Amino acid sequence: MQNRIALVTGVSRRQGIGAAICRSLARSRVNIFFTYWQPYDRIMPWGTDEEEPQQLQEELEALGIRAQSLEIDLSQPEAPSQLIDVVEAKLGSLSILVNNAAYSVEDGYERLNASILDASYAVNLRATALLSVEFARRYRGGAGGRIINLTSGQFQGAMVGEIAYAATKGAIDALTITLAAETAQKGITVNAVNPGPTDTGWITEDLKQELLPRFPFGRIGQPEDAARLIAFLASDEAEWITGQIIHSEGGFRRT
């Protein structure tokens, strides 16, 4: 994968899955462009450190690859095409797209409204779909094109209190399967990864104690677990894997 160019969305925090994906790809000599959107993180329980994106970019550059980043609101309809324009101007033509950005707020049937649905759809489904098709249109063809989507196991069981998130992320599974069939002729594989519950700083101690008995390995998933799989799917060794939703969650039991 040396000197290929990857775009990874949703990389606001160095502790997150997105940052782990960037590091894993960078170790394979992939050049990285990542996006972040700190206004979203500011309203989340984990908060934000304004310096983290720049710190991550410097960390990636120290691994010997080219790295660039951009703060962009992917909920805007024109953002996907504008983003890829910037990536091409800064680094060159893309070979790898990792759709990691997500929008999630607690809703449930008592609280769900049009505003929550629209915000969830705009980031989770529309941005993923538009980035994916824009990537596929511009891809020059030949083996090595990769689209990797992040899902959350929506068809593994109910996600109580997260109706909008579950519905919009679940749609990515259908997108993955159909887009894989359409883009194979250009040498692009399209897969989705469900990392299961992953400790990126949002899991409280009480929740950790509730989740631990459901993991047969006796630990909660770490960002690096998902990153290793995604780096493999981006590699030449995974050229025969496409249209798959891979549940890489350490045997997590939902009941």
Residue pairs with C-beta under 8 A, 6 or more apart in sequence:
1 25
1 28
1 29
1 30
1 96
1 234
1 235
1 236
2 28
2 29
2 30
3 29
3 30
3 31
4 30
4 31
4 95
4 96
4 144
5 30
5 31
5 32
5 33
5 87
5 91
5 92
5 93
5 94
5 95
5 96
6 22
6 25
6 30
6 31
6 32
6 33
6 94
6 95
6 96
6 97
6 98
6 234
7 33
7 34
7 35
7 83
7 84
7 87
7 94
7 96
7 97
7 98
7 131
7 135
8 18
8 21
8 22
8 25
8 32
8 33
8 34
8 35
8 98
8 100
9 18
9 34
9 35
9 74
9 98
9 99
9 100
9 101
9 127
9 131
10 16
10 18
10 35
10 36
10 37
10 100
10 101
10 102
11 18
11 19
11 21
11 22
11 34
11 35
11 36
11 53
11 56
11 69
11 100
12 18
12 36
12 37
12 38
12 40
12 41
12 48
12 52
12 53
13 19
13 41
13 46
13 48
13 49
13 52
13 200
13 201
14 52
14 55
14 56
14 59
15 200
15 201
15 223
16 200
16 201
16 223
17 100
17 150
17 195
17 198
17 200
17 223
17 226
17 227
18 34
18 98
18 100
18 101
19 56
19 223
20 222
20 223
20 224
20 226
20 227
21 98
21 100
21 223
21 226
21 227
21 230
21 231
22 32
22 34
22 56
22 60
22 67
23 59
23 60
23 63
23 227
24 224
24 227
24 228
24 230
24 231
25 32
25 96
25 230
25 231
25 234
26 32
26 60
26 63
26 65
26 67
27 63
27 231
28 231
28 234
28 235
29 64
29 65
30 65
30 96
30 234
31 65
31 66
31 67
31 91
31 92
32 60
32 65
32 66
32 67
32 68
33 67
33 68
33 69
33 70
33 86
33 87
33 90
33 91
34 53
34 56
34 57
34 67
34 68
34 69
35 69
35 70
35 71
35 72
35 74
35 83
35 101
36 53
36 69
36 70
36 71
37 71
37 72
37 73
37 74
37 101
38 48
38 50
38 53
38 71
39 73
40 103
41 47
41 48
42 48
44 202
45 202
46 200
46 201
46 202
53 69
53 71
54 69
56 69
57 67
57 68
57 69
60 67
61 67
66 91
68 87
68 90
68 91
70 83
70 86
72 79
72 82
72 83
73 79
74 80
74 83
74 101
74 122
74 123
74 127
74 131
75 103
75 119
75 122
75 123
75 126
75 127
76 122
77 126
77 130
79 127
80 127
80 130
80 131
80 134
81 130
81 134
83 131
84 94
84 131
84 134
84 135
84 138
87 94
88 94
88 138
93 138
93 139
93 140
94 135
94 138
94 139
95 139
95 144
95 145
95 146
96 145
96 146
96 148
96 234
97 131
97 132
97 135
97 146
97 147
97 148
98 148
98 150
98 230
98 234
99 127
99 128
99 131
99 132
99 147
99 148
99 149
99 150
99 172
100 150
101 123
101 127
101 128
102 123
102 124
102 150
102 165
102 169
103 119
103 120
103 122
103 123
103 124
103 165
104 120
104 162
104 165
105 116
105 119
105 120
105 164
105 165
106 161
106 162
107 113
107 116
107 161
107 162
107 163
107 164
107 165
108 160
108 161
108 162
108 163
109 163
112 163
112 164
116 164
117 164
117 167
117 168
119 164
120 164
120 165
120 167
120 168
121 164
121 168
124 165
124 168
124 169
124 171
124 172
125 168
125 169
125 171
125 172
125 175
128 149
128 172
128 175
129 175
132 147
132 149
132 175
132 179
132 190
133 179
135 145
135 147
136 145
136 147
136 179
136 182
136 183
136 186
136 188
139 145
139 183
139 186
139 187
139 188
141 186
141 187
142 186
142 187
143 187
143 236
143 239
144 187
144 236
144 239
145 183
145 186
145 187
145 188
145 189
146 188
146 189
146 233
146 234
146 238
147 179
147 183
147 188
147 189
147 190
147 191
148 190
148 191
148 192
148 193
148 230
148 233
148 234
149 172
149 175
149 176
149 190
149 191
149 192
149 193
150 172
150 192
150 193
150 194
150 195
150 226
151 169
151 170
151 172
151 173
151 176
151 192
151 193
151 194
151 245
152 159
152 165
152 166
152 169
152 194
152 195
153 194
153 196
153 247
153 249
154 166
154 167
154 169
154 170
154 173
155 170
155 173
155 245
156 194
156 247
156 254
157 254
157 255
158 166
159 165
159 166
172 192
173 192
173 245
176 190
176 191
176 192
176 243
176 244
176 245
177 243
177 245
179 190
180 189
180 190
180 191
180 242
180 243
181 243
183 190
184 242
189 233
189 238
189 239
189 241
189 242
190 242
190 243
191 233
191 238
191 241
191 242
191 243
191 244
191 245
191 246
192 244
192 245
192 246
193 226
193 229
193 230
193 233
193 245
193 246
193 248
194 245
194 246
194 247
194 248
194 249
195 221
195 225
195 226
195 229
195 248
195 249
196 221
196 247
196 248
196 249
196 250
196 252
197 203
197 211
197 220
197 221
197 249
197 252
198 220
198 221
198 222
198 223
198 225
198 226
199 208
199 220
199 221
199 222
199 223
200 223
203 211
203 220
208 220
211 220
212 218
212 219
212 220
214 252
214 253
214 254
215 221
215 250
215 251
215 252
215 253
216 250
216 251
216 253
217 250
217 251
219 250
221 249
221 250
221 252
225 248
225 250
226 248
229 246
229 248
232 238
233 241
233 246
